[in-house]
Structure formats: C-alpha cells, structure tokens
Amino acid sequence: MNFAKSNQSYEAWLKTTLDIVPTDLKEKHTLMAGDVFPFLRATFFRWCQLFPEVCPEFDKATQTLAVGDLHVENFGTWRDAEARLVWGINDFDEVATMPFAIDLVRLAASAHLAINAGHLGVEHKEACLAIAQGYREGLEAGGSPWVLGEKHRWLSELVDLRDPVAFWAKLDALKTFEGKVPKEAMRGIDRMMPGKNLKPRIAHRVAGLGSRGRQRFVAIAEFEGARVCREAKALAPSAWLWAKGKRQPGKIRYQEALNTDIRALDPFVHLREKWIVRRLAPDCARVELAAVPKDKDKSKLLHAMGFETANLHVGAGSEKPILKYLSTLDPHWLHSAAARMVKATTADWEEWRVHMGVPKAKVKTEKPKVKKAGA
C-alpha cells in the first residue's frame, strides 16, 4: 500500500472514533509536505505499518507498554504535586503494547533527521549510542524520575520556560468558540479547574502534528488574581491497533501509561472518558534540541531521553527480558534500524510531496565516511 492510500485508510478509521476538524486536517496535510521531520511527527500510523517490514528482527521482540509516537520533540516540563519542575515524556496519545524497540528506533530516527537538518552537530552513530546507553542505564537502575533543581542541574539550565506575558497573549489571540463543546470535554475541564463557577472563556486551539485535525478546546479563567488555563484534547485508540487490523475502536491507554510510568506525576493531567485534560501554563514547555547551545549538552539530552524512555518500560515490568534481549544485539543496532526507517519515511514523504503537487526537494541524508588509503 502506498502512503497516500495508507493515509486515506487511517483517516477513515479515525473518523469512526472521533469528530474531525476538516480545516485543521487540511492544514496538517500541507505541513506534512513541507519537511520530513514534521512528516515523521504526523504519521505514526504509517510507522506502525513500516516498522515490521523494515525492521522485522524487532517485530517479535519483547513486548511492553510503549509510547509509540516518540521523537526528540516529545519531551517537556511540568510541575508535580510539590510544585517541583519535572522533565520527561509529555505525550502518550499513541501508547499501546508494542515491541520495546519501536520507541528507541523512532526516537533515534528523529535524532537522525535533526542531524540532517543541522540541529545537532554529532555523528548519527554517536547520537544513537547516547540514546541506547541512556536507555540501558535506565533499565538497569530500575528507572528514576527527572525532578529538576536539586539534581540534574545541567538539564535545569537548558529549560527555557515561556514568557508569561507572551504565553497569555497567544491564548488571548484565540477566537472564542461559538459552537457547542462536547459534554465530556466540558465536564473534564470543569473537574480540573482549581475552583467552581469560574465561567471560563472557551476557545478552539490548533497544535501538534500527529493529533492535528482532532478537537482541542482551551478554557481560560480568572482565579485568585490571575489566569488559569485547562485544555481538553480528543483522543483515539492507538494507530498501532489500526495497523494490526483492529477495525473496531480499542481502549485508550493514556492514563495507564501515566499511572505505571516511573515519574513525578503532573496532578493536572487526567484522562476523562475520551478526552485528555491538562493544565497549560508557561512552565509547561518543550526542551528542543535546536535551542540547546552546546552539542555536548545535546548528546547528554539524548542520553536523558533514552533513560526517560526506559522509565515507561520499567513501569510496565519489562526491564529484565528487555535487558536480556539487548545483550544479544550488535552495539550499533539502533543506528542501523533508525537509518533504515529514515530511508523508508523519506521515501513516503517524497511520495506525499508529489501527491500534494510540491516540487521535489533536496534531502540531506547520512553519508558514510570513506577511509583514506593507509588510514
């Protein structure tokens, strides 16, 4: 099945599980054609099809509760119940039981693309080794939350919290939603507000790539002298189920991932029926590779991403069989698998550009080093 047909099939399946916003979906299609990294982020459903074909050696590997749609921009900060700043994976939209390697290969593939785009000045193999080493150390340690401040000072220094004035100005610019908000979404928002009868202003927000096209509502209200915001985003079962031929909607496992992951929980993130409701605030921000000034710190950040990935797999109780499986692999297994998936994803992206009528682009790819004679 070519990519265009795959995309059509997945979107038809998605429409059986939730309401789609046509204008947002159209915008998603355009963004997918712009660059290969946004394309990767927007097409986890296709990854689910390609992974067993391109990396068959891992299709039968140890199964675990996995993130699935993991990439280098899927990490950010939040406040825990003690108001401490915490860093980690911030999106579990596609979580399902999958081969453990799917998380690592997708994370490494996104690092490959970041290198190709000039956002990361390290070699592809070095980046993959950093991820793999961090992951192994996380498994061996039994996991550990990334609470910033007292520990992980280097990571604290990389966190660039959003300016509150600019943050609220951006939300203020959203048009008030004039339609009817689904009862489940509104009920979830009300339960997550810090007080009763706050009478929030409701707006529709467009964000993300994989989830673009789904309903996403924000509620902005005054509380004790300042504003607060809650967001409700529509969820669907993981695309992994679609790829495996599950034509009927399955269970949404976002809350299960939150509850089992080794993490300092955000008390303002909860699954309410088919809606994930969370707090939006200036201190809930992504830590992006492109914004990290030193390549040495970027390698450390990739190592931390590998460790944080292990936190979910440890929480699922899969560390022992995964460690045993890892002991049988070549040291550069992750680089090899990621390179293959990048090649397959890039081919799909180029096909999509033709489908969308976009001129062919020059794609930067990894170039093998040629040793000089006598070296």
C-alpha positions in Angstrom: 0.0 0.0 0.0 1.4 3.4 -1.0 1.4 6.2 1.5 -1.5 8.2 0.1 -3.8 5.2 0.3 -2.4 4.4 3.8 -3.2 7.9 4.9 -6.7 7.8 3.5 -7.4 4.4 5.2 -6.2 5.6 8.6 -8.1 8.9 8.4 -11.3 6.9 7.5 -10.7 4.7 10.6 -10.0 7.7 12.7 -13.3 9.3 11.7 -15.1 6.2 13.2 -13.7 7.0 16.6 -14.0 10.8 16.9 -15.0 14.0 15.2 -12.5 15.6 12.8 -12.0 19.3 12.2 -11.6 19.4 8.3 -9.7 22.7 8.1 -7.2 21.5 10.7 -6.7 18.2 8.9 -6.2 20.1 5.6 -3.5 22.2 7.3 -1.9 19.0 8.6 -1.6 17.7 5.1 0.2 20.8 4.0 2.6 20.8 6.9 3.4 17.1 6.2 4.7 18.1 2.7 6.9 20.9 4.0 9.7 18.9 5.7 10.4 15.3 6.5 10.6 15.9 10.3 7.0 17.2 10.6 6.0 14.4 8.2 7.5 11.9 10.7 5.7 13.5 13.6 2.4 13.5 11.8 2.4 9.9 10.5 2.8 7.4 13.4 0.1 5.3 11.7 2.4 4.7 8.8 5.4 3.9 11.1 3.2 1.2 12.5 2.9 -0.3 9.1 6.6 0.1 8.1 8.3 -1.0 11.3 7.5 -4.7 11.0 8.6 -4.7 7.3 11.7 -2.6 7.6 12.9 -3.9 11.0 11.5 -7.4 11.0 14.1 -8.5 13.5 12.4 -6.4 16.2 8.8 -7.2 15.3 8.8 -10.2 17.7 11.0 -8.6 20.3 9.9 -8.2 23.9 6.5 -6.5 24.1 5.9 -3.7 26.6 3.6 -0.7 27.2 5.3 1.7 24.8 4.9 5.4 23.8 4.8 4.6 20.1 4.9 8.1 18.8 8.2 9.1 20.4 10.6 11.7 18.9 13.0 14.3 20.2 10.3 17.0 20.5 8.1 14.7 22.7 9.8 15.8 25.9 8.9 18.8 28.1 8.4 20.1 31.6 5.5 20.2 34.2 5.0 20.8 37.9 4.4 17.9 40.2 2.3 17.8 43.4 5.1 19.5 45.3 5.3 22.3 42.6 8.8 21.0 41.6 9.8 21.3 38.0 9.9 17.9 36.3 11.1 16.9 32.8 10.1 13.9 30.7 7.9 12.5 28.0 4.8 14.7 27.7 2.6 12.9 25.2 1.1 9.4 25.5 -1.5 9.7 22.7 -0.5 6.5 20.9 0.5 4.3 23.8 -0.1 0.6 23.3 1.6 -2.8 23.9 4.3 -2.9 21.2 7.8 -4.2 20.7 10.1 -2.2 23.0 12.4 -1.3 20.2 9.7 0.8 18.4 10.2 3.6 20.9 14.0 3.6 20.6 14.1 3.4 16.9 11.6 6.2 16.4 13.5 8.4 18.9 16.8 7.6 17.1 15.2 8.2 13.7 14.1 11.7 14.8 17.6 12.4 16.0 18.9 11.3 12.6 16.6 13.9 11.0 17.7 16.6 13.5 21.3 15.9 12.5 20.4 16.1 8.8 18.7 19.4 9.4 21.8 20.8 11.2 20.2 21.0 14.6 22.6 18.5 16.1 26.3 18.6 15.5 27.2 15.0 16.3 27.5 11.9 14.2 24.5 9.7 13.6 26.1 6.7 15.3 27.1 8.9 18.3 23.5 10.1 18.8 22.2 6.6 18.6 24.8 5.3 21.1 23.8 8.1 23.5 20.1 7.1 23.4 20.9 3.4 23.7 23.3 3.9 26.6 20.8 6.1 28.4 18.1 3.5 27.9 20.2 0.6 29.2 21.2 2.6 32.2 17.6 3.5 32.9 16.6 -0.2 32.7 19.5 -1.3 35.0 18.7 1.5 37.5 15.0 0.5 37.7 14.1 3.9 36.4 14.1 7.3 38.1 12.0 10.5 37.7 13.7 13.6 36.3 12.9 16.1 39.0 14.9 19.3 38.3 16.6 21.6 40.7 18.4 19.6 43.4 19.6 17.1 40.8 20.2 17.4 37.0 21.4 21.0 37.2 22.7 20.8 33.6 19.2 19.9 32.4 17.7 22.7 34.5 19.9 25.2 32.7 18.6 24.0 29.3 14.9 24.6 30.3 13.7 27.8 28.8 10.3 28.5 30.3 8.0 30.6 28.3 7.5 34.2 29.0 4.1 34.6 30.8 3.1 37.8 29.0 3.8 36.2 25.6 2.1 33.0 26.7 -1.1 34.6 27.8 -1.1 37.0 24.8 -1.0 33.9 22.5 -4.0 32.4 24.3 -5.9 35.7 24.3 -5.5 35.8 20.5 -7.5 32.7 20.1 -11.1 33.3 18.9 -13.9 32.4 21.4 -15.5 29.2 20.3 -19.1 29.8 19.4 -20.2 26.2 18.9 -21.2 23.6 21.4 -18.4 22.0 23.3 -18.9 18.2 23.8 -20.3 17.4 27.3 -17.5 15.0 28.1 -14.8 17.7 27.3 -16.6 20.4 29.3 -17.1 18.1 32.2 -13.4 17.1 32.2 -12.4 20.8 32.1 -14.7 21.7 35.0 -13.4 18.9 37.2 -9.8 20.0 36.5 -10.3 23.7 37.3 -9.0 25.0 40.6 -12.3 26.4 41.7 -16.0 26.2 41.0 -18.2 28.5 38.8 -15.2 30.2 37.2 -17.1 30.8 33.9 -14.1 30.3 31.6 -13.8 31.6 28.1 -13.6 28.6 25.7 -11.5 28.7 22.5 -10.5 26.1 19.9 -6.8 25.6 19.7 -4.8 24.1 16.8 -1.5 22.5 17.8 0.7 19.4 17.4 1.0 17.4 14.2 0.0 13.8 14.9 -3.1 15.0 16.6 -3.9 17.9 14.3 -7.4 17.6 12.9 -8.8 16.5 16.3 -10.9 18.7 18.5 -8.9 20.6 21.1 -10.5 23.1 23.4 -8.9 25.5 25.9 -10.7 27.1 28.9 -9.2 30.4 30.2 -10.5 31.8 33.5 -9.6 34.2 36.3 -8.7 32.5 39.6 -7.4 34.3 42.8 -6.0 37.3 40.9 -4.5 35.6 37.8 -5.5 33.5 34.9 -5.5 29.7 34.6 -6.0 27.5 31.6 -7.1 23.9 31.0 -7.1 22.1 27.7 -9.2 19.1 26.6 -7.9 17.2 23.6 -9.9 14.4 21.9 -8.1 11.0 21.9 -8.4 8.0 19.7 -7.1 4.5 20.3 -3.5 4.0 19.2 -2.8 3.8 15.5 -1.0 0.5 16.3 -4.4 -1.1 16.6 -5.4 0.2 13.2 -2.2 -1.2 11.7 -2.8 -4.5 13.2 -6.2 -4.7 11.6 -8.3 -3.8 14.6 -11.2 -2.1 12.8 -13.2 -1.6 16.0 -12.2 1.1 18.5 -10.0 -0.2 21.2 -9.0 1.0 24.7 -7.3 4.4 25.2 -4.4 3.7 27.5 -3.1 7.2 28.2 -4.0 7.1 31.9 -2.5 3.6 32.3 0.8 5.0 30.9 0.7 7.9 33.4 -0.1 5.6 36.3 2.6 3.0 35.6 5.5 5.2 34.3 8.3 5.9 36.7 7.7 9.7 37.0 6.8 12.6 39.3 3.2 12.9 38.2 1.6 16.1 36.9 -1.6 16.3 39.1 -3.3 18.3 36.4 -3.3 15.7 33.6 -6.1 13.1 33.6 -8.0 11.1 31.1 -11.7 11.9 31.2 -13.6 9.4 29.0 -12.1 10.1 25.5 -10.5 13.4 26.4 -7.1 14.1 27.9 -7.4 17.2 30.1 -4.3 19.1 31.2 -3.1 22.3 32.6 -1.5 24.8 30.2 1.0 27.2 31.7 4.3 29.0 30.9 6.2 26.3 32.9 4.8 23.5 30.7 7.3 23.8 27.9 9.3 21.6 25.5 13.1 21.3 25.6 14.1 21.4 22.0 17.5 20.2 20.6 17.6 23.2 18.2 17.5 25.6 21.2 20.4 23.8 23.1 23.6 25.9 22.5 26.3 23.2 23.0 26.5 19.9 21.1 27.9 18.2 24.2 24.7 19.1 26.1 22.6 17.8 23.1 24.3 14.4 23.4 23.6 14.5 27.2 20.0 15.3 26.4 19.7 12.4 24.0 21.1 10.2 26.7 18.5 11.5 29.1 15.8 10.8 26.5 16.9 7.2 26.4 16.8 7.0 30.2 13.4 8.6 30.3 12.1 6.1 27.7 13.2 3.3 30.0 11.0 4.7 32.8 7.8 3.7 31.0 9.2 0.2 30.1 10.4 -0.3 33.7 7.0 0.8 35.0 5.4 -1.9 32.8 7.7 -4.5 34.4 9.6 -5.3 31.2 13.2 -4.4 32.1 14.6 -7.9 32.7 13.5 -9.5 29.4 14.5 -6.4 27.5 18.0 -6.3 29.1 18.4 -10.0 28.2 17.3 -9.2 24.6 19.7 -6.2 24.3 22.6 -8.4 25.3 22.2 -10.3 22.0 22.4 -7.2 19.8 25.2 -5.5 17.9 26.4 -2.3 19.6 25.2 -0.3 16.6 21.8 -2.0 16.2 19.9 1.2 16.9 21.8 3.3 14.3 21.2 0.6 11.7 17.5 0.3 12.4 17.0 4.1 12.6 18.8 4.7 9.3 16.5 2.1 7.5 13.4 3.7 9.0 14.6 7.2 8.0 15.1 6.0 4.4 11.6 4.5 4.3 10.0 7.5 5.9 11.8 9.9 3.5 10.5 7.8 0.5 6.9 8.2 1.8 7.5 11.9 2.3 8.7 12.4 -1.2 5.7 10.5 -2.5 3.4 12.7 -0.4 5.0 15.9 -1.9 4.2 14.6 -5.4 0.7 13.9 -4.3 0.4 17.4 -2.9 1.9 19.0 -6.0 5.1 20.2 -4.3 8.4 20.4 -6.2 10.9 17.7 -5.4 13.2 18.8 -2.5 16.9 18.2 -1.9 17.0 15.8 1.1 20.0 15.7 3.3 20.9 12.1 4.3 23.6 10.4 6.2 26.7 10.0 4.1 29.1 7.1 5.0 32.7 8.2 5.7 35.3 6.9 3.2 38.6 6.0 4.8 41.7 7.2 3.1 44.2 4.7 1.8 46.7 3.8 4.6 44.4 5.1 7.3 
